């Protein structure tokens, strides 16, 4: 099943990033795509892949890094995976009633305990969690120098998915060691 994996809302996306602090990222001026992992082909269609690559390309360009077909300073590999999850919500409603009088401690009749009635409804909510991984390798050393992992609920609405894509990719790229040129001013 081909689906486009874009997280529902930028604020609900969890980002985890790590990088090699010994690398001078300002010296890396070009990038090329390595491609998508085989597992990603089962999840994404070509249109989705092109949109994601274009959004990453825009973020690199904002940082003064140009796309090249080959011989880039760095190689970008992308990977997508999904996991089906289920959430359960329980709602309990109840009503207490009753009471009786009986012979209790002390003098005479006194209050007693009554019976209550409750009802619990359990609702099941199925959703898909998507994970998008971007790995950047130094072309010369072929070693991993930067990785960002975004995890969030997959948006089922194609219109909001496409609208939120650039925002989500910008959030994924925010921790990259080179800030966008427009942010330097």
Secondary structure as GFF3:
##gff-version 3
##sequence-region A 1 185
A	DSSP	three_ten_helix	10	12	.	.	.	ID=ss1
A	DSSP	beta_strand	14	19	.	.	.	ID=ss2
A	DSSP	three_ten_helix	25	27	.	.	.	ID=ss3
A	DSSP	beta_strand	30	36	.	.	.	ID=ss4
A	DSSP	alpha_helix	38	41	.	.	.	ID=ss5
A	DSSP	alpha_helix	46	62	.	.	.	ID=ss6
A	DSSP	beta_strand	66	67	.	.	.	ID=ss7
A	DSSP	beta_strand	74	97	.	.	.	ID=ss8
A	DSSP	beta_strand	101	103	.	.	.	ID=ss9
A	DSSP	beta_strand	109	111	.	.	.	ID=ss10
A	DSSP	beta_strand	115	138	.	.	.	ID=ss11
A	DSSP	beta_strand	143	153	.	.	.	ID=ss12
A	DSSP	alpha_helix	158	173	.	.	.	ID=ss13
A	DSSP	three_ten_helix	181	184	.	.	.	ID=ss14
###
